[in-house]
Amino acid sequence: MKASNTVILLSIGLLAATSAQAQSPAPWPTQPVRLLVGFTAGGPTDIAARALAEPLGKALGQPVIVDNRPGANTIIAAQAVAQAKDGHTLLMAATNHTMISALYSRQIQFDPVKSFKAVCRIGASPTVLVVGPQAGLPRLADFLARAKSQPGAVTYASPGLGSSVHFAGEDFAQRAGLQLTHVPYKGAAPAIADVMAGQVMASFASLGSVLPSIKSGKLLALAVASPQRVSALPQVPTFEESGIKGYRADAWYGVLAPAQTPEDVLKKLQTEVSRFVVSSAGADRLQQLGMDPMLSCGDEFDRQIAAETKHWSQLARQLKISDE
């Protein structure tokens, strides 16, 4: 009788343990995590992704692999993440993510807001107007004079139609009363390469993507689109100082997950990404890349994305570049 009772108790114990184990969330991650980037390697979004990937991988116990999927103004990468079912695919997004529906609402198979859950914004970088040394435009005043005297002759490169650089350029042109010619590329790196080569005159680039080239003399910075001068380029004036009132253009970078991502996984990601941004090593790394550490996670970041998506859709209709 006692032996029988012992067997029954052991069986009950094993069933309880099995049940508890079944109810506990599975450990995550169980394989390498892919961090998709919608641009070519070398651009600011790629740089931000690579700065985060190694420390995040160490914290998670699995490698974080940066996977470049350029094309269609990041639609290819965003759609791959929105539809991912493996639980190990994330998106390194930038400001232009909130501009996708402004241009391609009839073409995309996902919602830039509803198809994703915000992990964290990690930083932002001011926009800087750069030209090649051969352009013969050492100051913003010279750039403005050329553009006013030769409408449409001044060209500027961007990572693509509807990118943050494109909108920054059009906003500037409207405020300054200029007619500029937009030249779209498939990423920031090839766009800036052609500015340095003299194929295109200028670009409204994020500081993080062009700072090394400015310091080496391969590019000349004319003005920064921030409220005050930036510490990395103290000699470069703001647009406000140069007479373009109210012009500001920051580019943010952050991590998004597919909408179906479990809450425990999302919280783990938010914890570890936050740990990187607030650490002295993480903050220093971002600043070296020309970015200001700017942490915003979860609902707060979600609200920012929703608000910006609405704003850019309205602006696109005003500029008549929407597909609606």
C-alpha positions in Angstrom: 0.0 0.0 0.0 2.8 2.4 0.9 4.7 1.6 -2.3 1.6 2.2 -4.3 1.0 5.6 -2.5 4.7 6.5 -3.2 4.2 5.8 -6.9 1.0 7.9 -7.0 2.7 10.8 -5.3 5.7 10.6 -7.6 3.4 10.5 -10.6 1.5 13.6 -9.4 4.7 15.4 -8.7 6.0 14.6 -12.2 2.7 15.8 -13.8 2.8 19.0 -11.8 6.4 19.7 -12.8 5.6 18.9 -16.4 2.6 21.2 -16.3 4.6 24.0 -14.7 7.3 23.6 -17.3 4.7 23.7 -20.1 3.3 27.0 -18.8 6.6 28.7 -18.4 7.8 30.7 -21.4 10.4 29.1 -23.6 13.8 30.6 -23.3 14.6 33.2 -25.9 16.5 33.6 -28.0 17.2 30.0 -29.1 19.1 30.9 -32.2 20.9 33.9 -33.8 18.8 37.0 -34.1 18.7 38.8 -37.4 18.5 42.6 -37.4 17.3 43.7 -40.8 18.4 47.1 -42.3 16.6 48.5 -45.3 19.7 50.2 -46.7 23.1 49.2 -48.1 26.0 48.8 -45.7 27.8 52.0 -44.7 24.8 54.3 -44.3 23.7 55.7 -41.0 21.0 53.1 -40.3 23.5 50.3 -41.0 26.1 52.1 -38.7 23.5 52.3 -35.9 22.6 48.6 -36.3 26.2 47.5 -36.2 26.9 49.6 -33.1 24.1 47.9 -31.3 24.5 44.3 -32.7 27.6 43.1 -30.8 26.7 44.3 -27.3 23.1 43.2 -27.7 24.2 39.8 -28.9 26.5 39.4 -25.8 23.6 40.4 -23.5 21.1 37.9 -25.2 23.6 35.0 -25.4 23.1 34.6 -29.2 24.7 36.5 -32.1 22.8 39.4 -33.5 23.5 39.4 -37.3 23.0 42.6 -39.3 21.2 41.7 -42.5 21.1 44.4 -45.2 18.0 44.3 -47.4 18.2 47.5 -49.5 15.5 48.6 -51.9 12.1 50.3 -52.3 12.8 52.9 -49.6 13.2 50.1 -46.9 9.9 48.4 -47.9 11.7 45.1 -48.6 13.3 44.9 -45.2 10.2 46.2 -43.3 7.9 43.7 -45.1 10.2 40.8 -44.3 10.1 41.7 -40.6 6.4 42.4 -40.5 5.8 38.9 -41.9 8.5 37.1 -39.9 7.3 34.1 -37.9 10.6 32.8 -36.6 10.6 35.0 -33.5 14.2 36.0 -34.1 13.8 38.7 -36.7 13.9 42.5 -35.9 14.1 45.7 -37.9 16.6 48.6 -37.4 14.3 51.4 -38.4 14.9 55.1 -39.0 12.8 58.2 -39.5 12.0 57.2 -43.1 9.9 54.2 -41.7 7.2 56.7 -40.8 7.2 58.0 -44.3 6.5 54.7 -46.1 2.7 55.0 -46.0 3.0 58.6 -47.2 4.2 57.3 -50.5 3.3 53.7 -50.9 0.0 53.2 -49.1 -1.4 51.4 -52.2 1.6 49.2 -52.7 2.7 47.9 -49.3 1.3 44.7 -47.7 1.9 45.9 -44.1 1.1 48.8 -41.9 4.1 50.8 -40.7 2.4 51.3 -37.3 0.1 48.3 -36.7 2.4 45.6 -38.1 5.2 46.3 -35.6 5.8 46.7 -31.8 8.3 49.3 -30.7 11.4 48.0 -28.9 13.4 51.2 -28.4 14.7 54.3 -30.1 18.4 54.5 -29.4 19.5 57.8 -30.8 19.1 60.7 -33.2 21.4 62.6 -35.5 20.9 66.1 -36.9 20.8 66.7 -40.6 23.7 68.5 -42.2 23.9 70.0 -45.7 27.1 68.8 -47.3 28.7 69.5 -50.7 31.8 68.1 -52.4 34.9 70.3 -52.3 34.8 70.7 -56.1 31.3 72.3 -56.0 32.9 75.7 -55.2 30.3 76.5 -52.5 32.2 77.1 -49.3 29.3 78.7 -47.4 25.5 78.3 -47.2 25.2 81.8 -48.7 27.0 80.6 -51.8 24.8 77.6 -52.1 21.7 79.8 -51.8 23.0 82.3 -54.4 23.7 79.5 -56.9 20.3 77.9 -56.4 18.5 81.2 -56.7 20.4 82.2 -59.9 20.0 78.8 -61.5 16.6 77.3 -60.6 16.7 73.5 -60.8 20.5 73.4 -61.6 21.5 72.5 -58.0 21.1 68.8 -57.4 20.9 66.9 -54.1 21.2 63.2 -53.5 19.1 61.1 -51.1 18.8 57.4 -50.2 15.5 57.2 -52.1 12.2 58.8 -53.0 10.3 59.6 -49.8 13.4 59.1 -47.6 14.0 61.4 -44.6 16.7 63.1 -46.7 14.2 63.7 -49.5 11.7 65.3 -47.2 14.5 67.3 -45.5 15.5 68.6 -48.9 12.0 69.5 -50.0 11.2 71.2 -46.7 14.4 73.3 -47.0 13.6 74.2 -50.6 10.1 75.4 -49.6 11.4 77.5 -46.7 14.2 79.0 -48.7 12.1 79.6 -51.8 14.3 77.5 -54.0 13.9 75.0 -56.8 16.3 72.0 -56.3 16.6 68.8 -58.3 16.2 65.6 -56.3 18.4 62.6 -57.3 17.3 59.4 -55.5 19.6 56.4 -54.8 19.2 53.0 -53.1 21.0 54.0 -50.0 22.9 56.8 -48.2 26.4 55.3 -48.9 26.1 55.5 -52.8 24.4 58.9 -52.6 27.2 60.4 -50.5 29.8 58.7 -52.7 28.5 60.5 -55.7 28.5 63.8 -53.9 32.1 63.3 -53.0 32.8 62.4 -56.7 31.1 65.5 -57.9 28.3 63.6 -59.8 25.7 65.3 -57.5 26.2 68.7 -55.9 24.8 68.2 -52.4 23.0 66.1 -49.8 21.0 66.7 -46.7 22.7 63.8 -44.8 22.5 62.6 -41.2 25.6 63.7 -39.3 26.5 60.1 -38.3 26.8 59.1 -42.0 29.1 61.9 -43.1 31.1 63.0 -40.1 34.3 61.0 -41.0 34.2 62.4 -44.5 33.7 65.9 -43.3 36.7 65.6 -40.9 38.9 64.1 -43.7 38.0 67.0 -46.1 36.1 64.8 -48.6 32.9 66.7 -47.8 32.2 70.3 -46.8 29.5 70.9 -44.2 27.5 74.2 -44.8 24.9 74.1 -42.0 23.3 71.8 -39.5 19.5 71.5 -39.1 19.5 71.7 -35.3 18.5 74.4 -32.7 22.2 74.9 -31.8 25.6 74.1 -33.2 26.7 70.5 -32.6 29.8 69.7 -30.5 31.2 67.5 -33.3 31.2 70.4 -35.7 31.4 73.6 -33.6 32.5 75.7 -36.6 29.5 74.9 -38.7 26.5 77.3 -38.3 22.9 76.2 -37.9 20.4 77.0 -40.7 18.7 79.3 -38.2 21.9 81.4 -37.9 22.1 81.5 -41.7 18.6 82.9 -42.1 16.5 79.8 -42.7 14.1 80.2 -39.8 12.4 77.2 -38.2 14.3 74.6 -40.2 15.1 71.5 -38.2 15.5 67.9 -39.4 16.6 65.1 -37.0 16.9 61.5 -38.1 16.2 58.9 -35.4 17.2 55.2 -35.2 15.4 52.5 -33.3 14.5 48.8 -33.2 11.1 47.4 -34.1 9.7 43.9 -33.7 6.9 42.1 -35.5 3.5 42.8 -34.0 3.0 39.2 -32.9 6.2 39.3 -30.7 5.4 37.9 -27.2 5.4 40.5 -24.4 8.2 38.7 -22.4 10.5 38.7 -25.5 9.6 42.4 -26.1 10.4 43.3 -22.5 13.7 41.4 -22.6 14.7 43.3 -25.8 13.7 46.6 -24.3 15.8 45.9 -21.1 18.9 45.0 -23.0 18.7 47.8 -25.6 18.1 50.3 -22.9 21.1 48.9 -21.0 23.3 49.6 -24.0 22.0 53.2 -24.6 22.4 54.3 -21.0 25.8 52.7 -20.5 28.8 54.9 -20.8 30.3 52.7 -23.5 27.0 52.7 -25.5 26.5 56.4 -25.2 30.2 57.1 -26.1 29.9 54.8 -29.1 26.8 56.5 -30.4 28.3 60.0 -29.9 31.4 58.9 -31.8 29.1 58.0 -34.7 27.6 61.5 -34.7 24.4 60.5 -32.9 22.9 61.7 -29.6 21.8 58.9 -27.3 18.0 59.3 -27.1 16.2 56.4 -25.3 12.5 55.9 -25.8 10.9 52.5 -25.5 7.5 50.7 -25.8 4.4 52.8 -25.8 6.2 56.1 -25.9 8.1 55.1 -29.0 5.0 53.6 -30.6 3.2 57.0 -30.1 6.0 58.9 -31.8 5.9 56.5 -34.8 2.1 56.9 -35.1 2.3 60.7 -34.9 5.1 61.0 -37.4 3.4 58.7 -39.9 0.3 60.9 -39.9 2.4 64.1 -40.2 4.5 62.8 -43.2 1.4 61.5 -45.0 -0.1 65.0 -44.8 3.1 66.6 -46.0 3.4 64.1 -48.9 0.0 65.1 -50.1 1.0 68.8 -50.0 4.1 68.1 -52.0 2.0 66.0 -54.4 4.4 63.0 -54.0 1.9 60.6 -52.5 0.5 57.6 -54.4 -3.0 58.4 -53.1 
